């Protein structure tokens, strides 16, 4: 998990109240971006870039999907 801001000396704490559902959403989004919840909230509040990360498997599935569409598209043009 990223700790870039903390490594630069972030020492102050802020408490907020959120629901269990909001916490679960934030935890999930932070996890998808490979960030701690603190870093995710920090970046969100400061309008900094947050990039979602993908595991290799979903990337392969996405590429397979794109390849399949290309093949189907090519076949439909050829047989038309």
Residue pairs with C-beta under 8 A, 6 or more apart in sequence:
1 34
1 35
1 36
1 39
2 34
2 35
2 36
2 39
3 36
3 39
4 39
5 39
5 42
6 38
6 39
10 42
18 26
26 37
26 40
26 41
27 37
29 40
30 36
30 37
30 39
30 40
30 41
32 52
32 53
33 40
33 50
33 51
33 52
33 53
34 53
35 43
35 50
40 50
42 48
43 49
43 50
44 50
54 62
